[in-house]
Amino acid sequence: MRVTDTDLALAAALADAAGSAIRPYYRADHGLEAKSDASPVTLADRAAEGAMRALIERAFPADAIIGEEYGTKDGTSGRTWVLDPIDGTRAFISGRPIFGTLIALMIEGWPMMGVIDQPILQERWLGVMGRPTLFNGTAAVARRCPDLAKALLATTSPALFDDTQLHAFEHLDAAVMSTVLGGDCYNYGCVASGWLDVVVEAQLKIYDFAALVPIVEGAGGRMCDWSGDPLTGDSIGEVIAAGDPARIEEILELLACRGH
């Protein structure tokens, strides 16, 4: 099975629908609540995911859906749409336009298509495995980084690492030129467009990373877990994105220094 033109059209419609649901709540009364895990959720998260799920169920009723807010709908087609309506809710509620809507299509457990949509800045990355990544319709190209000491590294927050992961991350942090905090999915778009070199995170769920893989890799970068293995529906959520695949082995070696 492959990604079709119909899939691409639906992905664009999903991003448009999510953006239309999100924008009225941005820097406005967004109805903030805390979920059972203490993470924030807003009316915008729920409205955006609801709008996307309705379009998928109408177009492809046999496809499965995994969404951050409304859980899993089983399917029979071998295809799964993976949705995070607002990746970066803390940025959203802070009025910072560095959150994004994530839309992925997984086929037999592999992420084959992904969208990062930033509805305030009107920026959209589209990645399809085997094709060049597009940023607002133009090819996005990750930059080469000949020396990790010159790299720009990003992570959303060191507080999201456990103790051993944080210790490993500190080895990498010490090896790069500079580290940027915050950004969630937006960082991965910046890797694809050549503005950042490396993103390292942990504790991610499938809806946090499935869309990112085709985008980064279609721009010439590489994504993998902290063991160097490809990211799939079975991955545990330790994620590396590198604009230059040649730097992956060095990154892996530094991250292997857990507790040392």
C-alpha positions as a LaTeX table, in Angstrom:
\begin{tabular}{lrrr}
\hline
Residue & $x$ (\AA) & $y$ (\AA) & $z$ (\AA) \\
\hline
Met1 & 0.00 & 0.00 & 0.00 \\
Arg2 & 1.15 & 3.51 & $-0.70$ \\
Val3 & 0.13 & 7.11 & $-0.05$ \\
Thr4 & $-2.32$ & 8.24 & $-2.72$ \\
Asp5 & $-3.38$ & 11.63 & $-4.04$ \\
Thr6 & $-6.64$ & 11.13 & $-2.16$ \\
Asp7 & $-4.66$ & 10.70 & 1.06 \\
Leu8 & $-2.73$ & 13.90 & 0.36 \\
Ala9 & $-5.92$ & 15.82 & $-0.31$ \\
Leu10 & $-7.45$ & 14.53 & 2.91 \\
Ala11 & $-4.35$ & 15.44 & 4.92 \\
Ala12 & $-4.57$ & 19.01 & 3.62 \\
Ala13 & $-8.27$ & 19.13 & 4.47 \\
Leu14 & $-7.55$ & 17.83 & 7.97 \\
Ala15 & $-4.93$ & 20.50 & 8.57 \\
Asp16 & $-7.26$ & 23.21 & 7.26 \\
Ala17 & $-10.09$ & 21.99 & 9.50 \\
Ala18 & $-7.86$ & 21.83 & 12.56 \\
Gly19 & $-6.55$ & 25.33 & 11.91 \\
Ser20 & $-10.06$ & 26.71 & 11.57 \\
Ala21 & $-10.97$ & 25.12 & 14.90 \\
Ile22 & $-7.84$ & 26.37 & 16.69 \\
Arg23 & $-7.52$ & 29.98 & 15.58 \\
Pro24 & $-10.60$ & 31.38 & 17.40 \\
Tyr25 & $-9.14$ & 30.16 & 20.72 \\
Tyr26 & $-5.62$ & 31.49 & 20.22 \\
Arg27 & $-4.83$ & 34.28 & 22.70 \\
Ala28 & $-8.49$ & 34.07 & 23.71 \\
Asp29 & $-10.64$ & 32.11 & 26.20 \\
His30 & $-9.42$ & 28.59 & 25.48 \\
Gly31 & $-11.09$ & 26.72 & 28.36 \\
Leu32 & $-7.91$ & 25.29 & 29.87 \\
Glu33 & $-8.24$ & 22.09 & 31.90 \\
Ala34 & $-5.80$ & 19.54 & 33.34 \\
Lys35 & $-6.01$ & 15.95 & 32.14 \\
Ser36 & $-5.57$ & 12.99 & 34.47 \\
Asp37 & $-1.81$ & 13.05 & 33.84 \\
Ala38 & $-1.73$ & 16.78 & 34.73 \\
Ser39 & $-0.96$ & 17.79 & 31.13 \\
Pro40 & $-3.00$ & 20.73 & 29.77 \\
Val41 & $-5.90$ & 20.44 & 27.33 \\
Thr42 & $-8.10$ & 23.15 & 25.84 \\
Leu43 & $-11.31$ & 23.54 & 23.91 \\
Ala44 & $-9.14$ & 24.07 & 20.85 \\
Asp45 & $-7.46$ & 20.64 & 21.22 \\
Arg46 & $-10.82$ & 18.91 & 21.40 \\
Ala47 & $-12.48$ & 20.91 & 18.63 \\
Ala48 & $-9.57$ & 20.36 & 16.25 \\
Glu49 & $-9.35$ & 16.62 & 16.82 \\
Gly50 & $-13.12$ & 16.24 & 16.57 \\
Ala51 & $-13.16$ & 18.03 & 13.23 \\
Met52 & $-10.35$ & 15.87 & 11.85 \\
Arg53 & $-11.83$ & 12.59 & 13.03 \\
Ala54 & $-15.16$ & 13.39 & 11.40 \\
Leu55 & $-13.48$ & 13.95 & 8.03 \\
Ile56 & $-11.46$ & 10.72 & 8.25 \\
Glu57 & $-14.47$ & 8.62 & 9.25 \\
Arg58 & $-16.41$ & 10.01 & 6.32 \\
Ala59 & $-13.63$ & 9.47 & 3.76 \\
Phe60 & $-12.11$ & 6.19 & 5.02 \\
Pro61 & $-14.44$ & 4.44 & 7.47 \\
Ala62 & $-12.26$ & 1.28 & 7.51 \\
Asp63 & $-9.13$ & 3.17 & 8.60 \\
Ala64 & $-8.07$ & 3.21 & 12.24 \\
Ile65 & $-7.57$ & 6.49 & 14.11 \\
Ile66 & $-5.31$ & 7.25 & 17.07 \\
Gly67 & $-5.81$ & 10.68 & 18.61 \\
Glu68 & $-4.40$ & 12.29 & 21.71 \\
Glu69 & $-7.75$ & 13.54 & 22.97 \\
Tyr70 & $-10.29$ & 10.93 & 21.86 \\
Gly71 & $-8.28$ & 7.72 & 21.86 \\
Thr72 & $-8.26$ & 4.86 & 19.39 \\
Lys73 & $-10.81$ & 3.79 & 16.80 \\
Asp74 & $-9.99$ & 0.36 & 15.42 \\
Gly75 & $-9.88$ & $-0.25$ & 11.69 \\
Thr76 & $-9.64$ & $-3.11$ & 9.21 \\
Ser77 & $-7.62$ & $-1.56$ & 6.37 \\
Gly78 & $-4.08$ & $-1.75$ & 7.77 \\
Arg79 & $-3.99$ & 2.06 & 7.72 \\
Thr80 & $-3.98$ & 4.30 & 10.77 \\
Trp81 & $-4.37$ & 8.07 & 10.98 \\
Val82 & $-2.49$ & 9.47 & 13.97 \\
Leu83 & $-3.56$ & 12.88 & 15.24 \\
Asp84 & $-2.22$ & 15.38 & 17.73 \\
Pro85 & $-4.47$ & 18.44 & 17.37 \\
Ile86 & $-2.12$ & 20.74 & 19.30 \\
Asp87 & 1.37 & 19.44 & 19.89 \\
Gly88 & 2.68 & 22.09 & 22.25 \\
Thr89 & $-0.42$ & 23.02 & 24.24 \\
Arg90 & 1.75 & 24.88 & 26.77 \\
Ala91 & 3.01 & 27.12 & 23.97 \\
Phe92 & $-0.54$ & 27.58 & 22.70 \\
Ile93 & $-1.91$ & 28.70 & 26.07 \\
Ser94 & 1.08 & 31.02 & 26.46 \\
Gly95 & 0.28 & 32.78 & 23.19 \\
Arg96 & 3.46 & 31.50 & 21.52 \\
Pro97 & 3.05 & 30.36 & 17.88 \\
Ile98 & 5.48 & 27.43 & 18.10 \\
Phe99 & 2.89 & 24.67 & 18.52 \\
Gly100 & 1.52 & 22.62 & 15.66 \\
Thr101 & $-1.11$ & 20.18 & 14.49 \\
Leu102 & 0.37 & 16.76 & 13.71 \\
Ile103 & $-1.24$ & 14.44 & 11.18 \\
Ala104 & 0.28 & 11.10 & 10.23 \\
Leu105 & $-0.77$ & 8.20 & 8.06 \\
Met106 & 0.77 & 4.91 & 9.15 \\
Ile107 & 0.54 & 1.86 & 6.91 \\
Glu108 & 1.12 & $-1.52$ & 8.53 \\
Gly109 & 2.72 & 0.25 & 11.49 \\
Trp110 & 5.14 & 2.44 & 9.53 \\
Pro111 & 4.81 & 6.25 & 9.29 \\
Met112 & 4.39 & 6.96 & 5.58 \\
Met113 & 2.98 & 10.50 & 5.50 \\
Gly114 & 3.19 & 13.38 & 7.95 \\
Val115 & 2.04 & 16.97 & 8.31 \\
Ile116 & 3.14 & 19.68 & 10.72 \\
Asp117 & 0.74 & 22.59 & 10.45 \\
Gln118 & 1.28 & 25.88 & 12.30 \\
Pro119 & $-2.09$ & 27.60 & 11.87 \\
Ile120 & $-1.12$ & 31.02 & 13.21 \\
Leu121 & 2.02 & 31.55 & 11.12 \\
Gln122 & 0.38 & 29.61 & 8.26 \\
Glu123 & 3.36 & 27.30 & 7.89 \\
Arg124 & 2.96 & 23.71 & 6.79 \\
Trp125 & 5.44 & 20.89 & 6.29 \\
Leu126 & 4.35 & 17.83 & 4.31 \\
Gly127 & 6.42 & 14.68 & 4.18 \\
Val128 & 5.77 & 11.46 & 2.27 \\
Met129 & 8.20 & 8.55 & 2.40 \\
Gly130 & 10.15 & 8.41 & $-0.85$ \\
Arg131 & 9.35 & 12.00 & $-1.84$ \\
Pro132 & 10.93 & 15.39 & $-1.07$ \\
Thr133 & 9.46 & 17.21 & 1.92 \\
Leu134 & 7.57 & 20.40 & 1.14 \\
Phe135 & 7.39 & 23.55 & 3.25 \\
Asn136 & 4.46 & 25.66 & 2.07 \\
Gly137 & 4.75 & 23.95 & $-1.30$ \\
Thr138 & 8.51 & 24.42 & $-1.75$ \\
Ala139 & 11.18 & 21.79 & $-1.16$ \\
Ala140 & 12.59 & 21.77 & 2.38 \\
Val141 & 16.24 & 20.72 & 2.69 \\
Ala142 & 17.97 & 19.85 & 5.95 \\
Arg143 & 21.48 & 21.26 & 6.27 \\
Arg144 & 24.72 & 19.36 & 6.52 \\
Cys145 & 26.56 & 19.66 & 9.81 \\
Pro146 & 30.21 & 18.65 & 9.41 \\
Asp147 & 31.02 & 18.99 & 13.12 \\
Leu148 & 28.73 & 18.32 & 16.09 \\
Ala149 & 30.54 & 21.14 & 17.91 \\
Lys150 & 28.87 & 23.54 & 15.46 \\
Ala151 & 25.39 & 22.05 & 15.83 \\
Leu152 & 22.23 & 23.71 & 17.13 \\
Leu153 & 20.39 & 21.25 & 19.37 \\
Ala154 & 16.79 & 21.54 & 20.56 \\
Thr155 & 14.57 & 19.80 & 23.07 \\
Thr156 & 11.20 & 20.82 & 24.45 \\
Ser157 & 12.19 & 20.59 & 28.13 \\
Pro158 & 14.84 & 18.74 & 30.16 \\
Ala159 & 12.08 & 18.16 & 32.73 \\
Leu160 & 10.59 & 15.60 & 30.34 \\
Phe161 & 13.62 & 13.28 & 30.71 \\
Asp162 & 13.98 & 10.80 & 33.54 \\
Asp163 & 17.25 & 10.90 & 35.52 \\
Thr164 & 19.21 & 8.55 & 33.26 \\
Gln165 & 17.89 & 10.18 & 30.08 \\
Leu166 & 18.77 & 13.63 & 31.43 \\
His167 & 22.30 & 12.50 & 32.25 \\
Ala168 & 22.70 & 11.19 & 28.70 \\
Phe169 & 21.27 & 14.38 & 27.22 \\
Glu170 & 23.73 & 16.48 & 29.22 \\
His171 & 26.60 & 14.68 & 27.44 \\
Leu172 & 25.12 & 15.71 & 24.09 \\
Asp173 & 24.36 & 19.24 & 25.31 \\
Ala174 & 28.01 & 19.67 & 26.28 \\
Ala175 & 29.17 & 18.57 & 22.82 \\
Val176 & 27.12 & 20.98 & 20.67 \\
Met177 & 27.45 & 24.70 & 20.02 \\
Ser178 & 24.13 & 25.74 & 21.54 \\
Thr179 & 20.87 & 24.28 & 22.84 \\
Val180 & 17.39 & 25.73 & 22.39 \\
Leu181 & 14.53 & 24.85 & 24.76 \\
Gly182 & 10.84 & 24.75 & 23.87 \\
Gly183 & 9.35 & 24.15 & 20.45 \\
Asp184 & 7.69 & 20.72 & 20.50 \\
Cys185 & 6.93 & 19.60 & 16.93 \\
Tyr186 & 7.99 & 22.96 & 15.50 \\
Asn187 & 11.62 & 22.02 & 16.13 \\
Tyr188 & 11.37 & 19.10 & 13.71 \\
Gly189 & 10.08 & 21.38 & 10.97 \\
Cys190 & 13.08 & 23.60 & 11.65 \\
Val191 & 15.38 & 20.59 & 11.22 \\
Ala192 & 13.70 & 19.77 & 7.91 \\
Ser193 & 14.14 & 23.36 & 6.73 \\
Gly194 & 17.79 & 23.58 & 7.78 \\
Trp195 & 17.44 & 25.98 & 10.71 \\
Leu196 & 18.22 & 23.46 & 13.46 \\
Asp197 & 20.58 & 20.50 & 13.36 \\
Val198 & 19.43 & 18.05 & 16.04 \\
Val199 & 16.38 & 17.39 & 18.21 \\
Val200 & 16.49 & 14.84 & 21.03 \\
Glu201 & 13.49 & 13.95 & 23.17 \\
Ala202 & 12.02 & 11.16 & 25.29 \\
Gln203 & 8.66 & 10.12 & 26.74 \\
Leu204 & 6.94 & 10.81 & 23.41 \\
Lys205 & 3.76 & 9.02 & 22.36 \\
Ile206 & 3.01 & 7.75 & 18.88 \\
Tyr207 & 0.92 & 10.85 & 18.11 \\
Asp208 & 3.94 & 13.02 & 19.08 \\
Phe209 & 6.38 & 11.54 & 16.55 \\
Ala210 & 4.66 & 9.57 & 13.77 \\
Ala211 & 4.10 & 12.62 & 11.56 \\
Leu212 & 7.66 & 13.85 & 12.02 \\
Val213 & 9.51 & 10.91 & 10.48 \\
Pro214 & 8.49 & 11.38 & 6.81 \\
Ile215 & 9.06 & 15.14 & 7.12 \\
Val216 & 12.61 & 14.99 & 8.47 \\
Glu217 & 13.67 & 12.07 & 6.29 \\
Gly218 & 12.12 & 13.53 & 3.14 \\
Ala219 & 14.26 & 16.63 & 3.71 \\
Gly220 & 17.42 & 14.52 & 3.78 \\
Gly221 & 17.67 & 14.05 & 7.54 \\
Arg222 & 17.24 & 10.96 & 9.65 \\
Met223 & 15.07 & 9.99 & 12.59 \\
Cys224 & 15.58 & 7.03 & 14.90 \\
Asp225 & 15.32 & 6.00 & 18.53 \\
Trp226 & 18.15 & 6.22 & 21.06 \\
Ser227 & 19.36 & 2.79 & 19.95 \\
Gly228 & 19.53 & 3.83 & 16.30 \\
Asp229 & 16.47 & 1.81 & 15.29 \\
Pro230 & 13.71 & 3.15 & 13.01 \\
Leu231 & 10.66 & 4.71 & 14.64 \\
Thr232 & 7.48 & 2.64 & 14.30 \\
Gly233 & 4.22 & 2.10 & 16.11 \\
Asp234 & 6.14 & $-0.07$ & 18.60 \\
Ser235 & 8.79 & 2.53 & 19.54 \\
Ile236 & 9.00 & 3.60 & 23.19 \\
Gly237 & 9.27 & 7.34 & 22.57 \\
Glu238 & 13.00 & 8.08 & 22.78 \\
Val239 & 13.50 & 10.13 & 19.61 \\
Ile240 & 16.42 & 11.61 & 17.68 \\
Ala241 & 16.10 & 13.84 & 14.62 \\
Ala242 & 19.28 & 14.89 & 12.80 \\
Gly243 & 19.45 & 17.07 & 9.73 \\
Asp244 & 22.72 & 15.40 & 8.77 \\
Pro245 & 22.53 & 11.60 & 9.00 \\
Ala246 & 26.33 & 11.50 & 9.27 \\
Arg247 & 26.06 & 12.84 & 12.83 \\
Ile248 & 23.77 & 10.07 & 14.09 \\
Glu249 & 26.50 & 7.72 & 15.28 \\
Glu250 & 28.15 & 10.47 & 17.33 \\
Ile251 & 24.80 & 11.39 & 18.87 \\
Leu252 & 24.05 & 7.77 & 19.71 \\
Glu253 & 27.46 & 7.36 & 21.33 \\
Leu254 & 26.89 & 10.40 & 23.57 \\
Leu255 & 23.38 & 9.33 & 24.51 \\
Ala256 & 24.67 & 5.90 & 25.45 \\
Cys257 & 26.43 & 7.51 & 28.44 \\
Arg258 & 23.55 & 6.97 & 30.82 \\
Gly259 & 24.67 & 7.14 & 34.42 \\
His260 & 28.36 & 7.58 & 33.52 \\
\hline
\end{tabular}
